[in-house]
Amino acid sequence: MLEIDNLHAFYGKSHVLHGVRFQVGQGEIVALLGRNGSGRSTTAKAIMGLVDAEGDIRYRGERLTGLKPFEVARRGIGYVPESRDIFPTLTVHQNLTLGIKGRGRGARWSYDDMYALFPRLKERQRTEAGVLSGGEQQMLTLCRSLMGDPDLILIDEPTEGLAPKIVEQVAACLRALKGRGISVLLIEQKLTIALDIADRVLVMGHGRIVFDGTPAELKANPSVRREWLEVG
């Protein structure tokens, strides 16, 4: 479904990604792991056309490199940024409505689906998004992206700073995505969650993919974890 080959990305003169290569298959959850600064978020931004990039980014065989972010999104790719980027003066329900624009009739997700996944959003559906807690805003950002009915969704650090109970809800939501045939590229710091949810794991270091395998293979490879993931 998503094929990345020889991807390079830049912030001005800073060369951040160095020939990144990987694939995400249909209905597959792929976790992209690595320390802060390794290039994980930049990879997602490059796919979405948010940073200067060179190389081959293909989605369902179509080349995306050079497209604008809205053009990438219209191909069926959703993006949940770490910064969340909700519309603070609009209500929860209005934020979800904005996500609907451009989707077809046979969409897999409805308001009721979102409120079933995250009951707290239903309780606060008439509340302005700007007064939500960080966890509630994260739920809302994820749900707003789903309302656009993507076939592939890029999710950047969805559990960062969240309470354990909310983390469990987010994990359940990610499993529900797979159940509906949606592919996921999950950028995540929490190793245990990533290994529990993902079908395949990528480890990034210094702007390159340094490991590509199953969660079981990563668990059995302490040298990779020690060199590229563990701190201290």
VEXDREN-2710 file (C-alpha; in Angstrom, 1 decimal):
% VEXDREN-2710
k/r/px/py/pz
1/MET/0.0/0.0/0.0
2/LEU/2.6/2.6/1.1
3/GLU/6.1/2.2/-0.3
4/ILE/9.0/4.5/0.7
5/ASP/12.3/4.2/-1.1
6/ASN/15.5/6.3/-0.8
7/LEU/13.7/9.1/1.1
8/HIS/15.7/12.1/2.1
9/ALA/14.2/15.1/3.9
10/PHE/15.5/18.5/4.9
11/TYR/14.8/21.4/7.2
12/GLY/16.6/24.2/5.3
13/LYS/20.2/23.0/5.0
14/SER/19.8/20.3/7.7
15/HIS/19.7/16.9/6.1
16/VAL/17.4/14.8/8.4
17/LEU/16.4/11.6/6.6
18/HIS/19.1/9.6/4.8
19/GLY/17.7/7.1/2.3
20/VAL/14.8/5.8/4.3
21/ARG/13.2/2.6/2.9
22/PHE/10.1/0.7/4.2
23/GLN/6.6/-0.5/3.3
24/VAL/3.2/-0.6/5.0
25/GLY/0.8/-3.2/3.7
26/GLN/-3.0/-3.3/3.6
27/GLY/-4.5/-3.6/7.0
28/GLU/-1.1/-3.7/8.7
29/ILE/0.0/-1.8/11.8
30/VAL/3.7/-0.8/11.6
31/ALA/5.3/0.8/14.6
32/LEU/8.1/3.3/13.9
33/LEU/10.4/3.4/17.0
34/GLY/13.5/5.4/17.9
35/ARG/14.9/8.0/20.2
36/ASN/13.9/11.6/20.0
37/GLY/15.6/13.3/17.1
38/SER/16.0/10.0/15.1
39/GLY/13.7/11.3/12.3
40/ARG/10.5/9.5/13.0
41/SER/8.2/12.6/13.0
42/THR/10.0/13.9/10.0
43/THR/9.2/10.7/8.1
44/ALA/5.5/11.2/8.7
45/LYS/5.8/14.9/7.7
46/ALA/7.7/14.0/4.5
47/ILE/5.0/11.5/3.5
48/MET/2.3/14.2/4.0
49/GLY/4.3/16.8/2.0
50/LEU/5.0/19.0/5.1
51/VAL/8.8/19.1/4.7
52/ASP/11.1/19.3/1.8
53/ALA/11.8/15.8/0.6
54/GLU/13.4/13.8/-2.2
55/GLY/13.0/10.2/-3.1
56/ASP/10.1/7.9/-3.9
57/ILE/6.9/7.9/-1.9
58/ARG/4.2/5.8/-3.4
59/TYR/0.7/5.0/-2.3
60/ARG/-1.3/2.4/-4.1
61/GLY/1.3/2.7/-6.9
62/GLU/0.9/6.5/-7.3
63/ARG/3.9/8.7/-6.6
64/LEU/3.2/11.3/-3.8
65/THR/6.6/13.0/-3.7
66/GLY/6.1/16.7/-4.3
67/LEU/2.4/16.8/-3.7
68/LYS/0.8/19.4/-1.4
69/PRO/-0.5/18.1/2.0
70/PHE/-4.2/18.5/1.0
71/GLU/-3.5/16.5/-2.2
72/VAL/-1.9/13.7/-0.2
73/ALA/-4.9/13.7/2.2
74/ARG/-7.3/13.4/-0.7
75/ARG/-5.6/10.2/-1.7
76/GLY/-6.9/8.6/1.5
77/ILE/-4.1/9.2/3.9
78/GLY/-4.9/10.6/7.4
79/TYR/-2.4/12.3/9.7
80/VAL/-2.6/12.7/13.5
81/PRO/0.3/15.1/14.5
82/GLU/1.9/15.1/17.8
83/SER/0.9/18.7/18.2
84/ARG/-2.8/17.7/17.9
85/ASP/-3.9/20.9/16.1
86/ILE/-7.5/20.9/17.2
87/PHE/-9.7/23.9/16.4
88/PRO/-10.0/25.4/19.9
89/THR/-13.0/27.7/19.4
90/LEU/-15.1/25.0/17.8
91/THR/-17.0/22.3/19.8
92/VAL/-16.0/18.7/19.8
93/HIS/-18.8/17.8/17.4
94/GLN/-17.9/20.6/15.1
95/ASN/-14.2/19.4/15.0
96/LEU/-15.5/16.0/14.0
97/THR/-17.7/17.5/11.3
98/LEU/-14.7/19.2/9.7
99/GLY/-13.1/15.8/9.3
100/ILE/-15.9/14.6/7.1
101/LYS/-15.1/16.9/4.1
102/GLY/-14.3/15.1/0.9
103/ARG/-15.1/11.5/1.9
104/GLY/-17.4/9.2/0.0
105/ARG/-20.8/7.7/0.9
106/GLY/-19.7/4.3/2.1
107/ALA/-17.6/5.7/4.9
108/ARG/-16.6/3.3/7.7
109/TRP/-16.9/5.8/10.6
110/SER/-19.8/7.8/12.0
111/TYR/-20.2/10.2/15.0
112/ASP/-21.6/7.3/16.9
113/ASP/-18.5/5.2/16.2
114/MET/-16.3/8.0/17.6
115/TYR/-18.4/8.4/20.7
116/ALA/-18.4/4.7/21.3
117/LEU/-14.6/4.5/21.0
118/PHE/-14.2/7.5/23.4
119/PRO/-17.3/8.0/25.5
120/ARG/-15.7/11.1/27.1
121/LEU/-16.0/12.9/23.7
122/LYS/-19.7/12.2/23.7
123/GLU/-20.0/13.7/27.2
124/ARG/-18.2/16.8/25.9
125/GLN/-19.5/17.0/22.4
126/ARG/-20.9/20.5/22.9
127/THR/-17.8/21.8/24.7
128/GLU/-15.2/24.0/22.9
129/ALA/-12.2/21.9/22.1
130/GLY/-9.8/24.4/23.5
131/VAL/-10.8/23.6/27.1
132/LEU/-10.4/19.9/26.8
133/SER/-7.6/18.1/28.6
134/GLY/-4.6/16.9/26.7
135/GLY/-5.9/13.4/26.6
136/GLU/-9.3/14.5/25.3
137/GLN/-7.7/16.6/22.6
138/GLN/-5.7/13.6/21.5
139/MET/-8.8/11.5/21.3
140/LEU/-10.5/14.3/19.3
141/THR/-7.6/14.6/16.9
142/LEU/-7.5/10.9/16.2
143/CYS/-11.3/10.8/15.7
144/ARG/-11.4/13.9/13.4
145/SER/-8.9/12.1/11.1
146/LEU/-10.9/9.0/11.1
147/MET/-14.0/10.9/10.1
148/GLY/-12.3/11.5/6.8
149/ASP/-12.4/7.7/6.2
150/PRO/-8.7/7.2/5.4
151/ASP/-7.3/3.9/4.3
152/LEU/-3.9/4.7/5.8
153/ILE/-3.4/6.8/8.9
154/LEU/-0.1/8.2/10.2
155/ILE/-0.2/8.7/14.0
156/ASP/2.6/10.6/15.8
157/GLU/3.0/9.8/19.5
158/PRO/-0.7/9.3/20.3
159/THR/0.0/8.2/24.0
160/GLU/2.5/11.0/24.9
161/GLY/1.6/12.5/28.3
162/LEU/-1.6/10.5/28.7
163/ALA/-2.9/8.8/31.8
164/PRO/-2.7/5.0/31.7
165/LYS/-6.5/4.7/31.4
166/ILE/-6.5/6.9/28.3
167/VAL/-3.6/5.0/26.9
168/GLU/-5.6/1.9/27.1
169/GLN/-8.5/3.5/25.2
170/VAL/-6.1/4.8/22.5
171/ALA/-4.6/1.3/22.1
172/ALA/-8.2/-0.2/21.8
173/CYS/-8.9/2.4/19.1
174/LEU/-5.8/1.4/17.2
175/ARG/-6.9/-2.3/17.3
176/ALA/-10.3/-1.2/16.0
177/LEU/-8.7/0.4/13.0
178/LYS/-7.0/-2.8/12.0
179/GLY/-10.4/-4.6/12.4
180/ARG/-11.8/-2.2/9.7
181/GLY/-8.9/-2.8/7.3
182/ILE/-7.1/0.5/7.9
183/SER/-3.4/0.5/7.7
184/VAL/-1.5/2.4/10.4
185/LEU/2.0/3.8/10.7
186/LEU/2.4/4.4/14.4
187/ILE/5.1/6.6/15.8
188/GLU/5.4/5.7/19.4
189/GLN/7.8/6.0/22.4
190/LYS/6.2/3.4/24.6
191/LEU/7.9/0.2/23.5
192/THR/5.4/-2.1/25.3
193/ILE/2.4/-0.6/23.5
194/ALA/4.0/-0.7/20.1
195/LEU/5.1/-4.3/20.5
196/ASP/1.7/-5.3/21.7
197/ILE/-0.2/-3.6/18.8
198/ALA/2.1/-3.8/15.8
199/ASP/2.4/-6.5/13.2
200/ARG/5.8/-5.2/12.3
201/VAL/8.4/-2.9/13.9
202/LEU/10.8/-0.4/12.3
203/VAL/13.6/1.2/14.4
204/MET/15.1/4.4/13.2
205/GLY/18.4/5.9/14.1
206/HIS/20.2/9.0/12.7
207/GLY/17.6/9.3/9.9
208/ARG/17.8/5.7/8.7
209/ILE/15.9/2.5/9.3
210/VAL/18.2/0.3/11.3
211/PHE/15.8/-2.6/12.0
212/ASP/12.8/-4.0/10.2
213/GLY/11.1/-7.1/11.7
214/THR/8.4/-8.5/13.9
215/PRO/7.8/-7.6/17.5
216/ALA/9.1/-11.0/18.5
217/GLU/12.3/-10.5/16.5
218/LEU/12.9/-7.1/18.2
219/LYS/12.3/-8.6/21.6
220/ALA/14.9/-11.3/20.8
221/ASN/17.5/-8.7/19.6
222/PRO/18.8/-6.9/22.8
223/SER/21.7/-5.3/20.8
224/VAL/19.3/-3.3/18.6
225/ARG/17.2/-2.2/21.7
226/ARG/20.3/-1.2/23.6
227/GLU/21.9/0.8/20.8
228/TRP/18.9/2.5/19.3
229/LEU/16.0/2.5/21.9
230/GLU/17.1/2.3/25.5
231/VAL/18.1/5.4/27.4
232/GLY/20.9/5.5/30.0
END
